[in-house]
Structures are given as C-alpha cells and as structure tokens.
Amino acid sequence: MDRLNQIFDSFVNYNLFKDKRVLQSNYIPESIAHRDGQVEMVASILAPSLRGERISNLFIYGKTGTGKTLSVRHVGDKILDKLKELGQENVRFVYVNCKLKKVADTEYRILAEIIRELGGKIPSTGLPTDEVYSRFVDLIDNKKQMIVLVLDEIDQAVKKISDNFIYTLTRLNTDLKNAQINLIGISNSLTFMDNLDPRVRSSLGEEEIVFPPYNALQLQDILKERADRAFKEGILEEGVIAKCAAYAAREHGDARRALDLLRVAGELAEREQSKKIGLQHIDIAKDKIERDKMLDIIESEPRQFQLVLAAIFALSEKSEVKEMFTGDVYNYYQEICEKTRSEVLTQRRISDIISEFDMLGIINAPVISKGRQGRTREIKLVLSPTIKDKAKEIINKALYL
C-alpha cells in the first residue's frame, strides 16, 4: 500500500499539464487554424437555418484528422449561440458517430441513437424498423423546428448496413408537417460518394466540401497553440513540436494523431517524473499509439475479417511457405471456416478484405501478374512481432481457435 500511496502522491504533487483537455479529440477550440475557407463554406451553407429556411444537405470528406468534425461542431455551436441571442430555439444539431459498434451495426440502432440524442426513449432492440421511424417522426413533428443530423464517419454505417437508411431519412421530410430534417454526412473516404445509389447521392450530396490534409508547418501551428494551453511553461524540449508534426504529416496530415502523440508523450513523461517532455518521449508515444491502434482495429473487425487474418497468420508461420498469394489464403481460410463452423465467403469477397488489410497497414499486398494465370496479390505481414503475438491472442480468443 505504501508503494501505491507513493504513486498516487507523485501524481497529485507532480503535474506537467496545465489543461490536458485541450489535447483531446472532443475539445472544440474558439478558432480552427488553417481551416478558414472550409469553416466559412460550412457557415454559408448552414446560415439560412437562422431564418428558419431549409438548408442544403451537405457532404464533407477528407482524411482522418483534417478538421471535418471539428469545423462542423464549431459552426453548429456558433449558430446555436446566435439563435439564443435572437431568442429562438428552433434548430437542433444531433451528432452521431457511425463508427461506434453499438450505434452503426443496424439501421435500428442508428435511429435509436438519434431518438435518444433528441431526448426520446426507445428500447435497444425489439421494435419493427417502421415503428422506430414512426416514433422519430412523432418526436420531432410536434413543433416547427429544424433537425440537423450530423452523421460522422457515415461510410462505416453504409459499409455495415446499406445506403437505404440515408435515402429514407431524406425522404422523411415528405411526412413532416412542422419539422424538417437536414443531413450532414462526414466521411474519411474520398471515393465514398462514387459507390452510393444515384438516388442517395443526389439527395445527400447537394453541397460537397473537401478538407485537404494539413502540411507539417500547419500542424506545427496547431500543436504550438494547443501546447501553450495544455502544458506548464518550459515543459517541452526544443524540437518536440516539430517532431510530432513531422510524424503526423507522414500520416496524411492527421492533426488528431499529432495531438494524441503530444498528449501521450506528456503522460509518459509524467509517469517517469521527468521534468521535461523530450524527443525520446515522442518516439515511445508513437510506438504505443501505433500498437494500441492496430490491436483495436483487429479486435473490432467483423468475424470474417478475423478469419482471413487467422489464415494469413497461420500461413506466415509455415516454414515451407516462401510466398503467399490470394489463392493460398483463400484455401486456408476455407479450412478455418470449416473448423469454426463459419460461413464461407466467395474468393472475390476475400480479395476485397485482403485489400482492406493492405490499406490498414496490416499487410503489404501488391497486385502482381502471373502470366496466363492472371493477376493476384502477393501477401506479406508487416506487423511487428509483439503486435502480431497480441493480435493472434485476440483472434484466437474471438474465434475459439
């Protein structure tokens, strides 16, 4: 117990942070650096809501950490402030993160989350979907108001469900007498709109805004502004912010990643009771975040993804296997499906899953030509040994292997 008290006392008496909250992803700053143009465009599109007029549905896309959600929340908050100033309360913003498993698994759950955010009550399961839509309409149509639904990472929901629910939401306006619904879709996928049903695309993509990645200098500005508020004076060693920005710039200019790096580095420095945050803390934080992120992805992927990954792991450990191709993985995947009594997907679908693993950085799988046999992917695992061992544990537990 004495040792525990020492640990607790060290944290009570020793603090590098002034306000850690400003480094967290849900923090909304007063101004958003290097996004003036995009923020003004969002504001112009949403401004008619101040007069109670219908606004265009808006679709926003760009890589992770480019300020999309932050900008929409910032403008939404400013609109609500302006309405309060005018003595009006006829606009409501509802934010739904479609990446959350408990939210985006089914159309029912997305609707239930929207209803709960609006103060209504709905059971987690059990009602027909039509009944849930009916309750949603009853909940909002009792007065003249505008509901702005912000569906963050909307591509994740469409991947798991379909794009029908977007179309149904936009068509609900024909059933409403007093209220009206407007949609803002936010996606990390730049090609998301290409795969939507034409009806959905025309209803959702009335206005589109692209958020480009931040460059290293812009990331340094963002980090410096947040660091000044987050840490006590003189805590950061020279070069720490530049190193954070350089790492994040390599990751498609992801500001969220840069802020996470700085926060985790600060937490690591505190744990070892260092008086300053140095370059070595950034390196350790980078390794920790990459490890945690990759394991989170592997744990949250659907069962079929885990089955394919189990096949890749097993083949990579066979000494006689010098090269691994899509067909080899598919054959071994079928064996694991038989062992675990799982549904066997087509080779084309498994090829799509392998492409996703390549995109996530779990494997390296370039397409190669095999002459008359056609084209295939040559697959190589790129996980470090420690991540691979932990990932195997996760998959074996999930699949009962």
ABEGO torsion letter per residue (X at the ends): XAAAAAAAAAAAABBABABAAAABAABBBABBBGAAAAAAAAAAAAAAAAAGBBBBBBBBBEBBGAGAAAAAAAAAAAAAAAAAAAGBAABBBBBBBAABAAAAABAAAAAAAAAAAAGBBBBABGBBAAAAAAAAAAAAAABBBBBBBBBBGAAAAAAABBAAAAAAAAAAAAABAABBBBBBBBBABAAAAAABBAAAAAAAAABBBBBBBBBAAAAAAAAAAAAAAABBBGABBBGAAAAAAAAAAABGGBAAAAAAAAAAAAAAAAAAGBABBBAAAAAAAAAAAAAAAAAAAAAABBAAAAAAAAAAAAAAABAABABBBAAAAAAAAAAAAAAAGBBBBBAAAAAAAAAAAAAAGABBBBBBBAEAAEBBBBBBBABBAAAAAAAAAAAAAAAGX
